[in-house]
Amino acid sequence: MSAPMSTPQTATPRARSGPTPLLLLLLAFVCTLEGYDTACFGVTVPSLLADHSLGLDTGTAGNIGSYTSMGGILGAALAANGVRRYGSRRVLLWGIGLFTAGMLASSLAPGADVLAAARTVVGVGLGIVMPTVTAYAAELSPPDRRSRNVGLMMTGYAVGALASAPLGAVLLPEQSWRWIYVAGTVPAVVLMCVAPRLFPSTERAEAAVGGSSLRHLLQRGTLAVTLLFWGLSFFGLLLVLGVSTWLPTLMHESGYSLGSSLLQTTVMWAGAGVGMAAGGRVAAVIGIKPVVVIAFLSGAVGVVAISAGPPLWLLFVLMFLGGLGFIGSQSLTNTFVVTRYPEHLRGPGLGWALAVGRIGAVVGPSLTGWTLDSGLGVRWCFYLLALAGVCGALLAACVPAVRAPGQARGGAEAVRAEPA
């Protein structure tokens, strides 16, 4: 017999009023660093392959991208359990510290082995931060502004990734790829100095729901939605890591210059940022589910259209419009998770969804790299990514409302803080 689930807690005063603009800006900056750290490896791949002292080939580069994702699996699992024990604020600071250390080590890596280890540490940190900062923002937001606040915060992710491409276009290949990683380390150190004083604690509310666990996510009433979210995160992260790791290289292999490829990537991330901000606002009105479905479908259509080799002006339009599907689909999925689960399952639910989903982040870079090496042609890389978008849309359309046994004294009630 399943243990009774904890009763949802009364919102804290901070959650009733919502995060201050400064706090929301700082959380967005955390996402900015996360987006930069995720995308910068893809930006440096062409330069890493050209640096013969590292001894990298495309297969090894794809594996390193996968190691980052493997670290993310561990980090997300740690976050799912750590938030309940130590509080989201403390776990968030630990995650920021880890990916800062990993970025510094990446900039100093003398060879492929050290670079792989450093990127794995980055992955653990990113795996901790993504679910924790999303759940933290959701905890601090009133229900009617939750989608909007999380969506606005997650635009920082696109801003960070957006910054990596033009920085790469300016510095590479004339300057060393190491400066790309240094550029992500310095602001993270500054953030670590101010965050402990400016991030409010929510540990009192979290201590009250310490009984939540994976068992509760897999019991009757939540099992179906949990498994669907796991699959949704799998395909979402396959898209994010597959695209962010390989898009500059794929476009370069398609005949575009490195500078043009990085500029196209910049446009894509700009589209992702606009799409995430707009998606959060639209979701507050019509519900998050249709927004997530549309995002995944736009990614699928976008990669197929790009593979056809359209005129350059149309390619940039497609990159901008497709950014929502390539990258924004996963960010909106995170919003979907935190608005669909009840409060006491929000952190564990998102943490485990990202932990399992990061298997897709492992598969994406490796599968894309293998396809590129196989001789099938660049077009097949795009087709695989399009398939992930279609699968994500189908799974999102199937997500039901959460019905949690025991949530209301022996009854079962749908949890719908926002429109479905």
C-alpha positions, 0 to 999 in steps of 0.5 A: 500500500502506497504511503500517503502523499504530503498535503500541499503546503500553504504558499509562503508570503514570497510566493503570494507576492512573487519574486522581485524584479531583481530576483527574477533578473538574477535567476534569469542570469543563472539561466544565462550562464547555463545556456552559455555553458551548454552552447559554448561546446558546440561553438568550439567544436570546429576549433577543437577539431582543428587543434591537433594537440587535442587529438579529437575527431568528430566521434570523440567530440560527439562523445564529449558532448555526451559525457556532459549529458551523462553528468547532467543525468547524475546532477538532475538525480542529485537535485531531485533528492537534494532539494528535499533535504537541503533546500533549493537555494543551497542546492542551486548554489552548489550547482552553480559552483560545480559548473563554474569549476568545470568551465575553468577546467575546460579552459585549461584542458591540455588534452581530450581526456581532461576536457572530457572530465571537465565537461562532465563536471559542467554537466553535473552542475548544469543537471543540478541547476536546471530543475532547481532554478525552475522549481525555485522560481515556481515556488516563489511565484503565485500560480497565476504568474508561474508560467509567465515568470518561469518563461521570462526567467528561461529566456536567460538560457537563450540569451546565454546561448545566443551570446556564445555564437557571436563571441565565437564568430569574433574570436574564432578561429583567430584566437584560442578556443580556450577564451570561450570557456574563460568568458563563461567562468568570470561572470559565474564567479561574480554570481557566486559572490552575490547570490548567497545574500540575494537569494531568499531561502525556501527551506522551511516550506521544503522541509515540510514536504520532505516525504516526497520521493520517486515512489510518489511519482510512480504511484497510481494517479501520477504514474502516467504523467510521470512516464510521459514527462520522462519521454517528453524530456528525452526528446526535448533534450535530444533536440537541445543537445543535438542541435546546440552541439552540432548545428554550427558544424552541420551548417559548415558541412552544408557549405556555409562558412564558419562565420555564417554558421555561427551567425545562423546559430545566433539567429536560432537562439534569438528565436528561442529566447523570443519564443520562450518569453512569448510562450510563457505568456500565451501559456498563462492564457490558453494553457501550457500543453498546446504551447508545448505541442506547437513548439515541438512541431515547429522544431520538426518542421524547421529542421526539415525545411533547413535540410532542403537548402533554402535561400540564405534569407529564408534560412535565417527566417527558418532559424529564427522561427525554428529556435522555439522548437529546437531549444524552447520546446524543452524549456517550455516542457520544464514549465509544463512539469512545474505547473502540472504537478502539485507543489510537493512533487514539483521539485522531485518531478522536474528533477527526475524528468530531467534525469531520465530525459538526459539520456536523450541528451546523451543520445543526441550528440552521439547519434548526430556525430555517428550519422555525420561520420557514417557517410549518410549525409548531413540531411539525415542528421536533420531528419533524425532531429525532426523525428525527435520533434514529432515524437515530443509533440505526440507525447505532450498531447497525451499528458493528462492532469495529475490525479494524486491518491491521498492528496485530499483525505482519501479522495483523488483530485486533479491538480490544475493550478493553471490552464491545461 
